[in-house]
Amino acid sequence: MAEITDRQDEPPAREEKRPRLGWLRAFLRKGNGNGDSSLRESLEEVIEEHDDAHRSLTAEERHMLGNILKFGELRVDDVMVPRADVVAVDEQATLDEVLRLYRDSAHSRMPVFRDTLDDPVGMVHLKDVLAFLAPLESETAAPRPPFSLRAIRRDVLFVPPSMPTIDLLVKMQATRIHLALVIDEYGGTYGLVSIEDLVEEIVGDIEDEHDVDSGPSLVKREDGTIDADARCDIDDLEEMIGIRLVDEENEDDIDTLGGLVFSLLGRVPIRGELVRHPAGLEFEVKDADPRRIKRMRIHLPPAAGEAAPVPKAEG
């Protein structure tokens, strides 16, 4: 601990400050003086020019700046939590039920619905529930009314799937409402977006002491098969095995392995079902419910050039 303190006491080296300030000045000059180029193009130019300067950008800096440039191209449905994974609470839930949901989900905000998730009425914040549990300020204070989510629920934003993420971030900052429900064209709940989901698109995954590392989505087994989370991106599997699984016409319609298996079969498969891909792969459904696939095991075809050897002819 003393070693860390010593480093903090030392004044920052000037050699490290100058490139940072020079990079910032160059960016401001380009952003203000170049009327023909957009601010985005100016930033890209400065990043490239800075690689040849005194100090190259670190991998983390380049990654974050790249994410900022991509952030403006994303839509709400690119970053949302899908409906199947939304943790919500019924308006009639008791205090024990609400506390149990908070314990199991480790969320601080949850949507509140009436009867079904397609009829949301707001959200509940953990702070408001804890405030209800706090002791009264004085013994003479009036007794607290019975617990009711209607009394403590807060407003929630309703946004369309096509809304740009940067517009949603600005709206969350302006309204101070950090939870949005994504509503489809029929008025049903399509997904959920929190301000953490938006920030993570720029700085990367944000995990706290309550987050559990679920491990990699794709795990190779000794027998050559692959265990996969159905929510894993198709691109990750294609990169791992070197086989293209979706043609260009459909690559914008299917993102996950679960969606790929669903499209091959035309329905949600049952547990234990084996679904064959035209490329020779077989998807064995290991865990599923009536609404979605959860986990699967992928059986790969024999690799090119590794076919069974032809036996030698006698003589």
C-alpha positions as CSV (number, residue, x, y, z in Angstrom):
1,M,0.0,0.0,0.0
2,A,2.9,2.3,0.7
3,E,4.2,1.8,-2.8
4,I,0.9,3.0,-4.3
5,T,0.9,6.1,-2.0
6,D,4.4,7.0,-3.1
7,R,3.4,6.9,-6.7
8,Q,0.4,9.1,-6.1
9,D,2.6,11.7,-4.3
10,E,5.0,12.0,-7.2
11,P,4.2,14.9,-9.7
12,P,3.1,13.6,-13.1
13,A,5.9,13.6,-15.6
14,R,5.7,16.4,-18.2
15,E,6.7,14.0,-21.0
16,E,3.4,12.2,-20.6
17,K,1.3,15.4,-20.5
18,R,2.6,17.1,-23.6
19,P,1.4,14.4,-26.1
20,R,-2.0,14.4,-24.5
21,L,-2.5,18.2,-24.7
22,G,-1.0,18.3,-28.2
23,W,-3.5,15.6,-29.3
24,L,-6.4,17.6,-27.7
25,R,-5.3,20.9,-29.3
26,A,-5.0,19.2,-32.8
27,F,-8.5,17.7,-32.3
28,L,-10.0,21.1,-31.4
29,R,-8.2,22.8,-34.3
30,K,-9.6,20.3,-36.8
31,G,-13.0,20.3,-35.2
32,N,-13.4,24.1,-35.3
33,G,-11.5,25.0,-38.5
34,N,-12.4,22.4,-41.0
35,G,-15.8,23.2,-42.2
36,D,-15.9,20.6,-45.0
37,S,-15.3,17.6,-42.7
38,S,-17.6,16.4,-39.9
39,L,-16.4,16.3,-36.3
40,R,-16.4,12.5,-36.7
41,E,-14.0,12.6,-39.6
42,S,-11.8,15.1,-37.7
43,L,-11.6,12.7,-34.8
44,E,-10.6,9.8,-37.0
45,E,-7.9,11.8,-38.6
46,V,-6.4,13.0,-35.3
47,I,-6.4,9.4,-34.0
48,E,-4.4,8.2,-37.0
49,E,-2.0,11.2,-36.9
50,H,-1.5,10.7,-33.2
51,D,-0.1,7.2,-33.7
52,D,3.0,8.9,-35.2
53,A,3.3,11.4,-32.4
54,H,5.4,11.2,-29.2
55,R,3.1,8.7,-27.5
56,S,0.8,6.2,-29.1
57,L,-2.7,5.8,-27.8
58,T,-3.0,2.8,-25.5
59,A,-5.2,-0.1,-26.5
60,E,-7.8,1.0,-24.0
61,E,-7.9,4.5,-25.3
62,R,-8.2,3.4,-28.9
63,H,-10.9,0.9,-28.0
64,M,-13.0,3.5,-26.1
65,L,-12.6,6.1,-28.9
66,G,-13.6,3.5,-31.4
67,N,-16.7,2.7,-29.3
68,I,-17.6,6.4,-29.2
69,L,-17.5,6.5,-33.0
70,K,-19.7,3.4,-33.3
71,F,-22.1,4.5,-30.6
72,G,-23.8,7.1,-32.9
73,E,-24.7,4.3,-35.3
74,L,-26.4,2.0,-32.8
75,R,-30.2,1.8,-32.2
76,V,-32.0,0.9,-29.0
77,D,-32.7,-2.6,-30.2
78,D,-29.0,-3.2,-30.7
79,V,-28.3,-2.7,-26.9
80,M,-31.5,-3.7,-25.2
81,V,-32.1,-6.6,-22.9
82,P,-34.6,-8.9,-24.7
83,R,-38.1,-9.4,-23.3
84,A,-37.4,-13.0,-22.3
85,D,-34.6,-11.8,-20.0
86,V,-36.5,-8.8,-18.4
87,V,-37.0,-9.1,-14.6
88,A,-40.2,-7.3,-13.7
89,V,-42.6,-7.3,-10.7
90,D,-46.4,-7.4,-10.6
91,E,-48.1,-4.3,-9.2
92,Q,-49.8,-6.5,-6.6
93,A,-46.6,-8.1,-5.3
94,T,-46.0,-8.1,-1.5
95,L,-43.0,-6.7,0.2
96,D,-41.5,-10.2,0.6
97,E,-41.9,-11.0,-3.0
98,V,-40.3,-7.7,-4.1
99,L,-37.3,-8.3,-1.8
100,R,-36.9,-11.8,-3.1
101,L,-36.8,-10.6,-6.6
102,Y,-34.1,-8.0,-5.7
103,R,-32.1,-10.7,-4.0
104,D,-32.3,-13.1,-6.9
105,S,-31.7,-10.6,-9.7
106,A,-29.3,-8.2,-8.1
107,H,-30.9,-5.3,-10.0
108,S,-31.5,-1.9,-8.4
109,R,-34.5,-1.0,-10.7
110,M,-37.3,-3.2,-11.9
111,P,-40.3,-2.5,-14.2
112,V,-43.7,-2.7,-12.6
113,F,-46.5,-4.2,-14.6
114,R,-50.3,-4.8,-14.3
115,D,-51.3,-8.4,-15.1
116,T,-48.7,-8.8,-17.9
117,L,-45.5,-7.3,-19.0
118,D,-47.3,-5.7,-21.9
119,D,-49.1,-3.4,-19.5
120,P,-46.2,-1.6,-17.7
121,V,-47.1,1.1,-15.1
122,G,-43.7,2.3,-14.0
123,M,-40.6,1.0,-12.2
124,V,-39.6,0.5,-8.6
125,H,-36.2,1.5,-7.2
126,L,-34.4,-0.5,-4.5
127,K,-33.8,2.8,-2.5
128,D,-37.6,3.4,-2.2
129,V,-38.1,-0.2,-0.9
130,L,-35.3,0.3,1.7
131,A,-36.8,3.6,2.7
132,F,-40.0,1.9,3.5
133,L,-38.2,-0.6,5.7
134,A,-36.3,2.1,7.6
135,P,-37.5,2.8,11.2
136,L,-39.8,5.7,11.9
137,E,-38.1,9.0,12.8
138,S,-39.8,9.1,16.2
139,E,-42.1,7.0,18.3
140,T,-44.9,9.6,18.0
141,A,-44.8,9.6,14.2
142,A,-47.9,8.4,12.4
143,P,-47.8,4.7,11.6
144,R,-46.7,3.8,8.1
145,P,-49.4,2.6,5.6
146,P,-49.2,-0.9,4.3
147,F,-46.6,-1.6,1.6
148,S,-47.8,-0.9,-1.9
149,L,-45.9,-0.7,-5.1
150,R,-48.4,1.8,-6.4
151,A,-47.3,4.3,-3.7
152,I,-43.6,4.1,-4.4
153,R,-43.4,3.4,-8.1
154,R,-41.6,5.8,-10.4
155,D,-42.0,6.8,-14.0
156,V,-40.3,4.9,-16.7
157,L,-39.4,5.9,-20.3
158,F,-41.1,4.3,-23.3
159,V,-39.1,4.2,-26.5
160,P,-39.3,2.6,-29.9
161,P,-36.7,0.0,-31.0
162,S,-35.5,2.3,-33.8
163,M,-34.5,5.1,-31.6
164,P,-30.8,6.0,-31.8
165,T,-29.0,5.1,-28.6
166,I,-27.4,8.6,-28.3
167,D,-30.9,10.2,-28.3
168,L,-31.9,7.8,-25.5
169,L,-28.8,8.7,-23.5
170,V,-29.6,12.4,-23.8
171,K,-33.2,11.8,-22.8
172,M,-32.2,9.8,-19.7
173,Q,-29.8,12.7,-18.7
174,A,-32.6,15.3,-19.2
175,T,-35.4,13.4,-17.4
176,R,-33.2,11.7,-14.8
177,I,-35.0,8.5,-15.6
178,H,-32.4,5.8,-16.1
179,L,-34.7,2.9,-17.2
180,A,-36.5,2.6,-20.5
181,L,-38.9,0.0,-21.8
182,V,-38.7,-0.7,-25.5
183,I,-42.2,-0.9,-27.1
184,D,-42.9,-2.6,-30.4
185,E,-45.3,-1.4,-33.1
186,Y,-48.2,-3.2,-31.4
187,G,-47.7,-1.6,-28.0
188,G,-46.2,-4.7,-26.4
189,T,-43.0,-4.7,-24.4
190,Y,-40.1,-5.7,-26.6
191,G,-37.2,-5.2,-24.3
192,L,-35.5,-3.0,-21.7
193,V,-32.6,-0.6,-21.6
194,S,-30.8,0.9,-18.6
195,I,-28.3,3.7,-18.6
196,E,-25.7,1.1,-17.7
197,D,-26.4,-0.7,-20.9
198,L,-25.7,2.5,-22.8
199,V,-22.5,3.4,-20.9
200,E,-21.2,-0.1,-21.4
201,E,-21.2,0.3,-25.2
202,I,-18.6,3.0,-24.7
203,V,-16.4,1.8,-21.8
204,G,-17.0,-1.9,-21.9
205,D,-18.7,-4.2,-19.4
206,I,-19.2,-2.7,-16.0
207,E,-19.3,-5.4,-13.3
208,D,-19.8,-4.9,-9.6
209,E,-19.4,-7.2,-6.6
210,H,-22.9,-8.7,-7.3
211,D,-22.2,-9.7,-10.9
212,V,-21.3,-13.4,-11.4
213,D,-18.9,-14.4,-14.1
214,S,-20.8,-16.9,-16.2
215,G,-17.7,-17.9,-18.1
216,P,-17.2,-17.9,-21.8
217,S,-20.2,-18.5,-24.1
218,L,-18.4,-21.0,-26.2
219,V,-16.4,-23.8,-24.5
220,K,-14.6,-26.5,-26.5
221,R,-14.8,-30.0,-25.0
222,E,-12.2,-32.7,-25.2
223,D,-14.4,-34.8,-27.6
224,G,-14.4,-31.9,-30.1
225,T,-17.9,-30.7,-29.4
226,I,-18.7,-27.1,-28.2
227,D,-20.9,-26.1,-25.4
228,A,-22.6,-22.8,-26.1
229,D,-25.0,-20.3,-24.7
230,A,-27.9,-19.8,-27.0
231,R,-27.5,-16.0,-26.8
232,C,-23.9,-16.2,-28.1
233,D,-23.3,-14.3,-31.3
234,I,-23.2,-16.3,-34.5
235,D,-20.0,-14.4,-35.5
236,D,-18.1,-15.8,-32.5
237,L,-18.9,-19.4,-33.5
238,E,-18.0,-18.7,-37.2
239,E,-14.7,-17.2,-36.1
240,M,-14.0,-20.2,-33.9
241,I,-14.7,-22.9,-36.4
242,G,-14.0,-21.1,-39.7
243,I,-17.4,-21.9,-41.3
244,R,-19.9,-19.4,-42.5
245,L,-23.3,-20.3,-41.0
246,V,-25.6,-17.5,-42.3
247,D,-25.7,-16.2,-45.9
248,E,-25.5,-12.4,-46.6
249,E,-29.2,-12.1,-47.3
250,N,-30.2,-13.3,-43.7
251,E,-27.2,-12.0,-41.6
252,D,-29.2,-8.9,-40.6
253,D,-32.2,-11.0,-39.4
254,I,-30.3,-13.5,-37.2
255,D,-27.8,-12.6,-34.5
256,T,-27.6,-15.4,-32.0
257,L,-27.1,-19.2,-32.1
258,G,-30.6,-19.6,-30.6
259,G,-32.1,-17.6,-33.4
260,L,-30.1,-19.6,-35.9
261,V,-31.5,-22.9,-34.6
262,F,-35.0,-21.4,-34.5
263,S,-34.8,-20.3,-38.1
264,L,-33.5,-23.8,-39.2
265,L,-36.4,-25.6,-37.4
266,G,-39.2,-23.0,-37.8
267,R,-40.1,-23.4,-34.1
268,V,-38.7,-23.5,-30.6
269,P,-37.1,-27.0,-30.2
270,I,-37.5,-29.2,-27.2
271,R,-34.8,-30.3,-24.9
272,G,-32.7,-33.1,-26.4
273,E,-33.7,-32.3,-30.0
274,L,-31.0,-32.5,-32.6
275,V,-31.1,-29.8,-35.4
276,R,-28.8,-30.2,-38.4
277,H,-27.3,-27.2,-40.3
278,P,-26.7,-27.4,-44.1
279,A,-22.9,-26.9,-43.4
280,G,-22.8,-30.2,-41.6
281,L,-23.0,-29.0,-38.0
282,E,-25.5,-30.5,-35.5
283,F,-27.0,-28.4,-32.7
284,E,-28.1,-30.5,-29.7
285,V,-30.5,-28.6,-27.5
286,K,-29.4,-29.2,-23.9
287,D,-31.7,-26.7,-22.1
288,A,-34.9,-25.0,-23.4
289,D,-38.3,-23.8,-22.3
290,P,-41.5,-23.3,-24.3
291,R,-40.3,-19.7,-25.2
292,R,-36.6,-20.0,-26.0
293,I,-33.4,-22.1,-26.2
294,K,-31.0,-21.6,-23.3
295,R,-28.0,-23.9,-23.9
296,M,-26.8,-26.2,-26.7
297,R,-24.0,-28.6,-27.7
298,I,-22.6,-28.2,-31.1
299,H,-21.3,-31.2,-33.0
300,L,-18.9,-30.2,-35.8
301,P,-18.5,-31.9,-39.1
302,P,-15.2,-33.6,-40.0
303,A,-12.7,-30.9,-40.8
304,A,-11.6,-30.5,-44.4
305,G,-8.7,-32.7,-45.1
306,E,-9.3,-34.8,-42.0
307,A,-11.6,-37.4,-43.6
308,A,-11.3,-41.0,-42.7
309,P,-8.1,-42.5,-44.3
310,V,-8.7,-44.8,-47.3
311,P,-7.4,-48.3,-46.5
312,K,-4.5,-49.5,-48.6
313,A,-5.2,-52.3,-51.1
314,E,-3.6,-55.6,-50.3
315,G,-0.6,-56.4,-52.6
